[in-house]
């Protein structure tokens, strides 16, 4: 008799196996999720999450009058709302694939789906983070459309971005460094700077970020395979690359009761009932629920630039 085989219906061994296959592809790609403020939320509390930021008070420079109580001040709070969305996909198999046991076809399919889940989650968060209003165009260009082939990422651009963050009183990460998210093309250009320190030369190798490549002017750089590129948006139709320099709590990632971790779903032949009268179809899929929000625009800078051919 055919039975419905969902995540809950798998054996402990199968659960471990399928989840591991999914995460083996998933973990290396989650660059943007790693540096967001995690905002856990319980189930059945709605799909909108509120990030609250207390704004700074101005300096109290008026001297106190002896014996007179001053008027005091009021707190100012900025709220940022983020609504979660659900994402997912699946693959359908013919009845030639036996889904009641760990089969190589399903294993490979779950791995491919895991790669897709990683790319989906990373892209959703990336597109929120890179849509910020704090932007710096390389070599003093006025806009994205004027970025030319000569306007590459340099150490000077990094120093400018760090200066902006420090003037904004943006806090670095707990280790005292800002984080730079960079693609391989931009990395190629930036490594030419004489002040570049390669990750292989670090004295302390215990707390290296996954994908970290080096440091420059107070920024630890992490290579992203899914960094934002504006295809054909620059002068003469060149691609414009976006390198993000990020401070602490610049953006947040919402997780409702662990739902941002992709859930593996396996359906056996015949589980569709009369919709599959000959037990010909089975499927493997994933779903996840998440969103991201920029919490503090002043704590991130997007550098738009060209790269070497």
Beta strands, then each sheet from edge to edge (+ up, - down):
strand 1: 37-41
strand 2: 48-54
strand 3: 77-83
strand 4: 85-93
strand 5: 135-137
strand 6: 178-182
strand 7: 197-198
strand 8: 212-216
strand 9: 219-223
strand 10: 229-230
strand 11: 240-246
strand 12: 251-256
strand 13: 263-267
strand 14: 282-294
strand 15: 300-305
sheet 1: 1+ 12+ 14- 4+
sheet 2: 1+ 12+ 14- 13+
sheet 3: 2+ 3-
sheet 4: 5+ 15+ 11- 6+ 9+ 8- 7+
sheet 5: 5+ 15+ 11- 10+
end
